[in-house]
Amino acid sequence: MRGSVKQSTARLISPRASRAVIDVIKFCLLAGIIILGLTIGTERVGYHWQWYRVPRYLWVFEEGRWVAGPLLKGLWVTVQITAAGMILALTIGIVTALFRLSDAVVARAVARVYLECIRNTPLLVQIFFIYFVIAPVIDMNAFTSAVLALSLFEGAYLSEIFRAGIVSIERGQWEAAYSLGMTQYGAYRHVIIPQAVRRILPPLTGQAISLIKDSALVSTIAIYDLTMQGQAIVAETFLTFEIWFTVAAIYFIMTGTISYLVHRVENRFRTG
């Protein structure tokens, strides 16, 4: 009886679980060392931690209800910009990838010029160019300018990801689709794209995370996103370490959540 209990316990503690526990312990030790180093360093420069003042910039209780503070309001703006930018970037990426794979010389030339212009100039310069040069001409506000700049920048990289995924599909899949009487559009929609999506999910996740982090640059054109709200609070309160650590933690939670969800989708594809 005791032998069977030991065997069942050994099965429960699999090598993967033991490695996960060891990784968690290592992470906790590393985090502890970093926190200890920061504490010692700030004490030497005479900085006094005031974490108790941070919650009021996340949420406050007013008139019997919870009200979002500046950081959560900035987070909502960041989420809006990221969501709109990602949808538009996906559209631009797919269209540009199809242009690159097209037989039309003009379409390939347009896609090539777009890619070279975007990939060889800094994102900050693109944001300034759209906001200060293009936006006044077509009467575009700062939010739309930020979304357009981010989507054009990320769309260039997404197009190469889509193109690589489409090219990686075996030629026999095309021939099978055509043999069933499908048009090129039908082959893309029902055969090629569904298979390509499974292969490009990891790099797509990386670009989505990059978009979240790059959205911090829109604070340079007076958009009160999460980063801009953090700057305003630090300028007012001088809570430099506390506020920026909080802002970094919020960004980390956002990117970590996306990574986790995409990982679940990948597992679903594998089991499916």
Secondary structure as UniProt FT lines:
FT   HELIX           2..12
FT   HELIX           15..44
FT   TURN            45..46
FT   HELIX           51..53
FT   HELIX           55..57
FT   STRAND          59..62
FT   TURN            63..64
FT   STRAND          65..68
FT   HELIX           70..101
FT   HELIX           105..119
FT   HELIX           123..129
FT   HELIX           130..134
FT   HELIX           135..138
FT   HELIX           142..167
FT   HELIX           171..179
FT   TURN            180..181
FT   HELIX           184..187
FT   HELIX           188..192
FT   HELIX           193..214
FT   HELIX           215..221
FT   HELIX           226..237
FT   HELIX           240..271
//
